[in-house]
Amino acid sequence: MITLNQPYSFTGIGRKNNQEDYLAPAEMTDASRVFVLCDGMGGHERGEVASSTVANSLCSTLSAASARGSVTREIFESALTAAYDALELVESADSERKPGTTLACLAINNNSVLAAHIGDSRIYQIRPSKVEPQNPTAGIIYRSEDHSLVNDLVKAGQITAEQARTHPRRNVITRAMQPRLERRFPATIRTSANVKTGDYFFLCSDGVLEQLTDETLCNILASPSLTDSEKMDAIKAECNRGTRDNFTACLVPIGEASIARATKEAPPYRWPIFILIAICIIAAMGIVSFYAGWFSSKTPESTVIIDSSDVEVDTLLVDTIVIQEFTDSVASAALTDTVTPLPAPSTKDTAVTKPQAADTIKKKPHTPAAETHEHKPAEQSAIATEPEHETSVKPDNEVPPRRKSTPPGQVPERKKQPSEPKPLA
């Protein structure tokens, strides 16, 4: 909550014939929350009308908004539009020069301050605790930038700030509130919660700055031996030393400023984002799994390797087409008369593979010629004349020789056994 001490103000005509500055509200108390200062232009009462019209319109609208709550940027812009409209109503068609006015506005909210200006009327925020003897301007927290020609030249680096104070065109402004404008000039608006107990807000027209420098202003406001009323008298004395223009100023002292800092709300729980991330992860895993399976399916298949020395069998995956072709070739060879019976498998061979199973297909045993024609004595003599065919029978416990592995996709070649001599008819 921001509270105020008693505000103070003064106004002077300078060396002019009429007063074109205007300050609202007319009577200020510590309960006042809106302060508007306008510096009119147009000559012979035209500037006074413009400044008073804008100041009273803005002060009335913003004070009503402040009583209901806070003066926000949107509320101020709406009130500024209403002030422009009011200025259109008082402007007469027979006026030789369009009246106009500058603007400096301050609105004190419970936890923030809004400052807005148009033209070269200025707003200061000064913190006396930061004013240093060697650097008094360190206490300036905020100073509005003039909408003027000399300020543009200073920012462009063409002149210095000291030269701007005495420049022959220092009274030329680049923004002003006037009627019948094709494009109404906007205000420069600043909102801030950087307010502390003991701060001062100072509003003034450009006439005050003819004699008053920033260093002098900071030293006066930081003086602990002066009351707020005496400080304003000291500032007015500086202006009375030879100011030619009208000069008006308003001092707003901050009593207490205990601003409640808004707690940062935790961000909402973003379920859609988490769901999207989960979908992306699942899709990526599916793509990786698909390509991993595709590559693994392209790896060469292994064949069956039988180690007969220790009767261990290493069975790997065999292409089904190779198995089928190999089985068909063995079966066809078994039906021919040129295939000799395979030896009986050893009782130790307990593990067999699919190709081995195909090799062990039972083949029709060939009956020796002697047993087949035992009732034909005439043929015995004929057989006796031929050399007897020797057959070797392997013992049951003999281990068959190691079979060579067959490359994948190739049908194993089977050697034909020498055919037995056919019996004579």
BELVEN-V164895 format. One record per residue. N is the residue number from 1. RES is the residue in one letter. SS is DSSP state (alpha for helix, beta for strand, coil for the rest). D_LAST is the distance of its C-alpha to the last C-alpha in whole Angstrom. Layout:
N_RES_SS_D_LAST ; N_RES_SS_D_LAST
This chain:
1_M_coil_133 ; 2_I_beta_135 ; 3_T_beta_139 ; 4_L_beta_141 ; 5_N_coil_145 ; 6_Q_coil_148 ; 7_P_coil_147 ; 8_Y_beta_150 ; 9_S_beta_150 ; 10_F_beta_153 ; 11_T_beta_154 ; 12_G_beta_156 ; 13_I_coil_157 ; 14_G_coil_157 ; 15_R_coil_159 ; 16_K_coil_158 ; 17_N_coil_160 ; 18_N_coil_158 ; 19_Q_coil_155 ; 20_E_coil_152 ; 21_D_beta_150 ; 22_Y_beta_149 ; 23_L_beta_148 ; 24_A_beta_146 ; 25_P_coil_147 ; 26_A_coil_151 ; 27_E_coil_151 ; 28_M_coil_148 ; 29_T_coil_148 ; 30_D_coil_145 ; 31_A_coil_144 ; 32_S_coil_143 ; 33_R_coil_139 ; 34_V_beta_140 ; 35_F_beta_142 ; 36_V_beta_142 ; 37_L_beta_144 ; 38_C_beta_144 ; 39_D_beta_146 ; 40_G_beta_147 ; 41_M_beta_148 ; 42_G_coil_149 ; 43_G_coil_153 ; 44_H_coil_156 ; 45_E_coil_155 ; 46_R_alpha_151 ; 47_G_alpha_150 ; 48_E_alpha_151 ; 49_V_alpha_150 ; 50_A_alpha_146 ; 51_S_alpha_146 ; 52_S_alpha_148 ; 53_T_alpha_146 ; 54_V_alpha_142 ; 55_A_alpha_144 ; 56_N_alpha_145 ; 57_S_alpha_142 ; 58_L_alpha_139 ; 59_C_alpha_141 ; 60_S_alpha_142 ; 61_T_alpha_138 ; 62_L_alpha_136 ; 63_S_alpha_139 ; 64_A_alpha_138 ; 65_A_alpha_134 ; 66_S_alpha_135 ; 67_A_alpha_137 ; 68_R_alpha_134 ; 69_G_coil_131 ; 70_S_coil_130 ; 71_V_coil_131 ; 72_T_coil_127 ; 73_R_alpha_127 ; 74_E_alpha_126 ; 75_I_alpha_129 ; 76_F_alpha_131 ; 77_E_alpha_129 ; 78_S_alpha_130 ; 79_A_alpha_134 ; 80_L_alpha_134 ; 81_T_alpha_133 ; 82_A_alpha_136 ; 83_A_alpha_138 ; 84_Y_alpha_137 ; 85_D_alpha_138 ; 86_A_alpha_141 ; 87_L_alpha_142 ; 88_E_alpha_142 ; 89_L_alpha_144 ; 90_V_alpha_147 ; 91_E_coil_147 ; 92_S_coil_149 ; 93_A_coil_148 ; 94_D_coil_152 ; 95_S_coil_151 ; 96_E_coil_151 ; 97_R_coil_149 ; 98_K_coil_146 ; 99_P_coil_146 ; 100_G_beta_144 ; 101_T_beta_143 ; 102_T_coil_141 ; 103_L_beta_140 ; 104_A_beta_139 ; 105_C_beta_138 ; 106_L_beta_137 ; 107_A_beta_135 ; 108_I_beta_135 ; 109_N_coil_132 ; 110_N_coil_132 ; 111_N_coil_129 ; 112_S_coil_129 ; 113_V_beta_131 ; 114_L_beta_131 ; 115_A_beta_133 ; 116_A_beta_133 ; 117_H_beta_135 ; 118_I_beta_136 ; 119_G_coil_138 ; 120_D_coil_140 ; 121_S_coil_141 ; 122_R_beta_140 ; 123_I_beta_138 ; 124_Y_beta_138 ; 125_Q_beta_136 ; 126_I_beta_138 ; 127_R_beta_137 ; 128_P_alpha_140 ; 129_S_alpha_138 ; 130_K_alpha_136 ; 131_V_coil_139 ; 132_E_coil_140 ; 133_P_coil_143 ; 134_Q_coil_141 ; 135_N_coil_139 ; 136_P_alpha_141 ; 137_T_alpha_138 ; 138_A_alpha_135 ; 139_G_alpha_137 ; 140_I_beta_136 ; 141_I_beta_133 ; 142_Y_beta_133 ; 143_R_beta_135 ; 144_S_coil_134 ; 145_E_coil_134 ; 146_D_coil_136 ; 147_H_coil_135 ; 148_S_beta_137 ; 149_L_alpha_138 ; 150_V_alpha_139 ; 151_N_alpha_136 ; 152_D_alpha_133 ; 153_L_alpha_135 ; 154_V_alpha_135 ; 155_K_alpha_131 ; 156_A_coil_130 ; 157_G_coil_132 ; 158_Q_coil_135 ; 159_I_coil_138 ; 160_T_coil_138 ; 161_A_alpha_139 ; 162_E_alpha_143 ; 163_Q_alpha_143 ; 164_A_alpha_142 ; 165_R_alpha_145 ; 166_T_coil_147 ; 167_H_coil_145 ; 168_P_coil_147 ; 169_R_coil_145 ; 170_R_coil_144 ; 171_N_coil_145 ; 172_V_coil_142 ; 173_I_beta_140 ; 174_T_coil_136 ; 175_R_coil_136 ; 176_A_coil_138 ; 177_M_beta_139 ; 178_Q_beta_140 ; 179_P_coil_140 ; 180_R_coil_139 ; 181_L_coil_136 ; 182_E_coil_133 ; 183_R_coil_131 ; 184_R_coil_132 ; 185_F_coil_132 ; 186_P_coil_130 ; 187_A_coil_131 ; 188_T_beta_130 ; 189_I_beta_129 ; 190_R_beta_128 ; 191_T_beta_127 ; 192_S_beta_127 ; 193_A_coil_127 ; 194_N_coil_128 ; 195_V_coil_132 ; 196_K_coil_134 ; 197_T_coil_137 ; 198_G_coil_140 ; 199_D_beta_138 ; 200_Y_beta_140 ; 201_F_beta_140 ; 202_F_beta_142 ; 203_L_beta_142 ; 204_C_beta_145 ; 205_S_coil_145 ; 206_D_coil_145 ; 207_G_coil_149 ; 208_V_alpha_149 ; 209_L_alpha_147 ; 210_E_alpha_149 ; 211_Q_coil_151 ; 212_L_coil_148 ; 213_T_coil_146 ; 214_D_alpha_142 ; 215_E_alpha_144 ; 216_T_alpha_147 ; 217_L_alpha_145 ; 218_C_alpha_143 ; 219_N_alpha_146 ; 220_I_alpha_148 ; 221_L_alpha_146 ; 222_A_coil_145 ; 223_S_coil_148 ; 224_P_coil_148 ; 225_S_coil_152 ; 226_L_coil_152 ; 227_T_coil_152 ; 228_D_alpha_150 ; 229_S_alpha_153 ; 230_E_alpha_154 ; 231_K_alpha_151 ; 232_M_alpha_152 ; 233_D_alpha_155 ; 234_A_alpha_154 ; 235_I_alpha_152 ; 236_K_alpha_154 ; 237_A_alpha_157 ; 238_E_alpha_154 ; 239_C_alpha_154 ; 240_N_coil_158 ; 241_R_coil_158 ; 242_G_coil_158 ; 243_T_coil_155 ; 244_R_coil_155 ; 245_D_coil_153 ; 246_N_coil_153 ; 247_F_beta_151 ; 248_T_beta_150 ; 249_A_beta_148 ; 250_C_beta_146 ; 251_L_beta_145 ; 252_V_beta_143 ; 253_P_beta_143 ; 254_I_beta_140 ; 255_G_beta_141 ; 256_E_beta_138 ; 257_A_beta_134 ; 258_S_coil_132 ; 259_I_coil_129 ; 260_A_coil_126 ; 261_R_coil_123 ; 262_A_coil_120 ; 263_T_coil_117 ; 264_K_coil_114 ; 265_E_coil_112 ; 266_A_coil_108 ; 267_P_coil_106 ; 268_P_coil_104 ; 269_Y_coil_100 ; 270_R_coil_98 ; 271_W_alpha_95 ; 272_P_alpha_94 ; 273_I_alpha_94 ; 274_F_alpha_92 ; 275_I_alpha_89 ; 276_L_alpha_89 ; 277_I_alpha_88 ; 278_A_alpha_85 ; 279_I_alpha_84 ; 280_C_alpha_84 ; 281_I_alpha_82 ; 282_I_alpha_79 ; 283_A_alpha_79 ; 284_A_alpha_78 ; 285_M_alpha_76 ; 286_G_alpha_74 ; 287_I_alpha_73 ; 288_V_alpha_73 ; 289_S_alpha_70 ; 290_F_alpha_68 ; 291_Y_alpha_68 ; 292_A_alpha_67 ; 293_G_alpha_64 ; 294_W_alpha_63 ; 295_F_alpha_63 ; 296_S_alpha_61 ; 297_S_alpha_58 ; 298_K_coil_58 ; 299_T_coil_57 ; 300_P_coil_54 ; 301_E_coil_51 ; 302_S_coil_50 ; 303_T_coil_46 ; 304_V_coil_45 ; 305_I_beta_46 ; 306_I_beta_44 ; 307_D_beta_46 ; 308_S_coil_43 ; 309_S_coil_46 ; 310_D_coil_48 ; 311_V_coil_46 ; 312_E_beta_48 ; 313_V_beta_47 ; 314_D_beta_49 ; 315_T_coil_48 ; 316_L_coil_50 ; 317_L_coil_50 ; 318_V_coil_47 ; 319_D_coil_47 ; 320_T_alpha_45 ; 321_I_alpha_44 ; 322_V_alpha_42 ; 323_I_alpha_41 ; 324_Q_alpha_39 ; 325_E_alpha_37 ; 326_F_alpha_36 ; 327_T_alpha_35 ; 328_D_alpha_33 ; 329_S_alpha_31 ; 330_V_alpha_30 ; 331_A_alpha_29 ; 332_S_alpha_27 ; 333_A_alpha_25 ; 334_A_alpha_25 ; 335_L_coil_22 ; 336_T_coil_20 ; 337_D_coil_17 ; 338_T_coil_19 ; 339_V_coil_22 ; 340_T_coil_22 ; 341_P_coil_24 ; 342_L_coil_28 ; 343_P_coil_30 ; 344_A_coil_32 ; 345_P_coil_35 ; 346_S_coil_38 ; 347_T_coil_41 ; 348_K_coil_43 ; 349_D_coil_42 ; 350_T_coil_44 ; 351_A_coil_45 ; 352_V_coil_42 ; 353_T_coil_43 ; 354_K_alpha_41 ; 355_P_alpha_39 ; 356_Q_alpha_38 ; 357_A_alpha_37 ; 358_A_alpha_35 ; 359_D_alpha_33 ; 360_T_coil_33 ; 361_I_coil_31 ; 362_K_coil_28 ; 363_K_coil_25 ; 364_K_coil_22 ; 365_P_coil_21 ; 366_H_coil_17 ; 367_T_coil_16 ; 368_P_coil_14 ; 369_A_alpha_11 ; 370_A_alpha_13 ; 371_E_alpha_15 ; 372_T_alpha_12 ; 373_H_coil_10 ; 374_E_coil_13 ; 375_H_coil_13 ; 376_K_coil_10 ; 377_P_alpha_12 ; 378_A_alpha_10 ; 379_E_alpha_8 ; 380_Q_alpha_11 ; 381_S_alpha_12 ; 382_A_alpha_9 ; 383_I_alpha_10 ; 384_A_alpha_14 ; 385_T_alpha_14 ; 386_E_coil_13 ; 387_P_coil_17 ; 388_E_coil_17 ; 389_H_coil_17 ; 390_E_coil_21 ; 391_T_coil_22 ; 392_S_coil_25 ; 393_V_coil_27 ; 394_K_coil_31 ; 395_P_coil_33 ; 396_D_coil_35 ; 397_N_coil_38 ; 398_E_coil_37 ; 399_V_coil_38 ; 400_P_coil_36 ; 401_P_coil_37 ; 402_R_coil_40 ; 403_R_coil_39 ; 404_K_coil_41 ; 405_S_coil_43 ; 406_T_coil_42 ; 407_P_coil_45 ; 408_P_coil_46 ; 409_G_coil_45 ; 410_Q_coil_42 ; 411_V_coil_38 ; 412_P_coil_37 ; 413_E_coil_34 ; 414_R_coil_31 ; 415_K_coil_29 ; 416_K_coil_25 ; 417_Q_coil_23 ; 418_P_coil_21 ; 419_S_coil_17 ; 420_E_coil_15 ; 421_P_coil_12 ; 422_K_coil_9 ; 423_P_coil_6 ; 424_L_coil_4 ; 425_A_coil_0
